[in-house]
């Protein structure tokens, strides 16, 4: 079942059909109830992922017309290093946390590119005011901190055999609650792609050591 659900999520990402599936996502008939204390434990993580995605609109607007590229390797490395340190301080796996944040970053860029294409095709939809990118990044940093804490608090749910089922359900709930369009829905699915799965069997010796070991994650 886990393999089937994981394959379904991958197909959503490649086919761009996430909205339809998430709208109708529900536990299979006859499924056993979730373990007490684990039910909806991933909802805060999914909600914060959507909240972080909302900042992509502001980043896209801040970069629009400036020639600034969507990709920012220096900023991305700063974010990954920071969340790895925070995870280590909280006693959770910095490698898994960084892997999840890599997906968060890619989802954010997916929205930025989608919006830039939309605005290029129809300039009337383009923003007329440019947000302060520095302030937007302050908000992103705040959400990042909350998301690291949510990852640390959801260890049991993320390593549960029912994680993918719960993740689909909770992500669907967040999508419906926020009334996300197709672009943001597909990006939300992309942002949580690495949430489920066992953390590393051994802790990283230091926050700086997560990058090399991260390549060993599935």
N, C-alpha and C positions, 0 to 999 in steps of 0.2 A: 504493500500500500504506500509506504513512504517513497519507494522508487517511482511509483505511478504519479504521486502528487508532485514530486520534484520534476519529473519529466513534463508534467502539465505546466508548471511554472515556466520552465524553459521555453516551451512552445508559445506561451503567452508573450514572452519577450521577443521571440523571433517573428511571430505572426502579427503582433500588435492587436491581439484580440482580448486583452486583459479586462477591459471594461465589462464586456458581456459576461465573462465568467465570474468576475468578482461580484457582480450584481446578483448573481444567482447562487453564489457559493453557500453551501450548507453541509453539515455533517451527514455522512451516508446513513441511510436507514439502518437501524439495528446496531449502530455503533455504541460501544460501551461509553458510559459517562466519563468525563475528564477527571483526572485525579484531583482530589480536594487540594486547594491551594495553588493549582496549576491552571485551572480554568480562567481564561481571559487574562492570564499573566502577561501575555504578549501585546495586549491592547495598548498599554502606555508606550511601548516601543514603536508600535505601528503609528500611533498618534503623533509621537515626536518625529518620526520619519516624515510624515505628511507636513508637519510644521516646518521642518527643515527644508522640505521641497518648496514650500511657499516662498522661501527667501530667494529661490532661483529666479522668480519673476522680477524681484528687485535687482538682483545681480545682472540679469539680462538687460534691464532698463538702464542700469548704470553704465554698462559697456556699450549699449546701442549707439552707433554713430561715432564712436571714439576710435575704432580700429583695434581696440583691445581684444585679444583672442579669448575664446571661451576657456581653453586650457591654460592653467596657471600652475606649472609643476612646482614652483617654489612654495606657493601658498598651500598646495595639496600636501607637500611633504611636511610643512609646518603643522598642518591639521593632524596628519597621521601620527607624527611624533608626539604631539600634545595628548591625543586620546590614548596612545599607548602608555604614556607616563601616568595618566589619570587612572587607567585600568589597573596598572601595576600597584598603584597606591591603594586601590579598592580591593586588591587581592583577587582580581579576575584576570582572565587570560588576555594579555595585550595583543597577542597575535590574532586571536579570533576577533577581538574588538576592532583592530585595524582592518581586518578583512571586511567586516561589516561596514566600516566607514569608507572603504574603497568603493563599495557599492553605493553608499550614500552620495559620494562625490560624483560618481558616474551618472547617477540618476539626476543630480542637480544639473550637470552639464547637458543631459538629454533634454531637459526642459528649456535651458537657455538656447540650445541650438534650434529646438522646435519653435520657440517664440521668435527668434531672429528670422527663421524662414517665413514664418507667418507675417511678420512685419515687412519683410522684403517684398512678399507677394502682394500685400495690401497695406501700403504706408499709412492709410487712414487709421489703422489699428495700432500703430506704433505709439509709444509713450511720448508725451510732450514735455515731461519733466524728468530730470535725471537724479535718481536717489544718490545720497552720499555713500559711496562704496565702503568707506571706513566704518560708518555707523551700521551698515548692513552686516558687515563682518563681525561687529560686536554682538549683534543679535545671533548670528550663526554660532559664534563661540559659546554663547549662553545655552543655545539649544544643544550644541555638542556636549557640553558638560552634563546636561540633563539626560541626554541619550546614553552616554557612558554609564551613568548611574542606573538607567533602566536596563541596560545590557547586563550589568553586574547583578541586578536584583532578579533577573529572569533566568538565571542559570538552569534551574530545574526544568522550567518549561522549554528552554532552548535545546536541552539534551533529552527530552522526553520522546518516546516513540511516536507520540501524537502531536509533535511540534508542528509539522507541516499542515496537518488538518486545522490545528488551532490558529496557525498563522494566516491561512487563507480566510478563515472565518473572521478573525479580528481585523485583518486588512480590509476585508469587504465592508465591515461595519464602519471603519474609518472613512473609506471611500464614499459610502452612502451619507454619512454624517456631514462630510465636507462638500458633498455634491461635486466631486472632481470630474473634470472633462477627460476625454480620452488620453490626451497627452500626459496629464498629471497622474492618471490612473496607471498607465503603463510604466511611468517613471516610479511610482510608488511601489509597484511590484518589483521593479529592478532594484530599488533601494533596500529591500528586505531579503534579497536572494540568498544571502549567506547567514541568515539569522539562525536557522536550525542546523544542528550538528554538534558533535562532541567537541568540547574544548580540548586544548592540547593536554597530553597525558602528563607533561611535566611543565612547571612554570619557567618562564624565561628568566635567565640569570639577571637580566636588567632590562629596563624599558628600551634601551638602545639595541638590544639583541633580538627584538621581535621580527625585524625585517627579513633577516636571513631565514629564520625558522618558519616564517609565514608561508614560504614556498612549499612547505611540507603539508599544508592543510589541503583537504579535499576540495 
